[in-house]
Amino acid sequence: MSTEEPPPEELPEGQPDPAPRPRRRGFRTGRLEAFSDGVFAIAVTLLILDIGVSGTAGHDLGAAIRGLWPSYLAYIASFSTIGAAWLAHNAITEYLDRADAAFVRLNLLLLLFISFLPFPTRLVAEFIRQDKAERVAVTFYGIVLLLSSTLLLVLWRYAVRAKLVRPDLADEEIELLTERLTPGLGAYLVLIVSGLFVPVIAVIGFLGIALYYIIPFRRLSASILPPGWRRKRHRG
């Protein structure tokens, strides 16, 4: 992978070389973003391939379609989760000034779990109505989601610690994205435990976490509420 080092400038003949300037080494982010976007796109595409009815369902196709509700639920939850992860990853890469070798490898580890997600999604769709198996499937599903979200936060924290972010970023912007990536981790842990007792509710909860990240609640509230409402609430 090529680095961000610019080619050396040619000096006129006879002109002495200036004092050497330290050159910042790092990977370009363009290829990293393109590769990551491709993995996200393939992962969401693979989710739909596991939804289908058998060839013998023609005598009651409507019932067969309705009976696939576990597949629909798992598909929507996973699609929303991958979509939320892509939005977060996009925000991280937008804030990047450069990348280094460790960041690229952490990004690969994140993509490993993203591309793996269709497998636990299929397990949830197949076993959600089977007593013991559904608990194992939902717990496994939740662990994969938790690891994916944790790696997103690790990726961002590493970028900040290694000073890979743009130097013009304000501290408030960095803190805002850090806070935005953090709350879901505790919620995933709670839902993983609850999945041992009420698996369907846990899957719905996983969907709720994804929607929290996808839906811009602050912008919606700003457009719906009166202009002075939030100031009055803050004063109160």
Beta strands, then each sheet from edge to edge (+ up, - down):
end
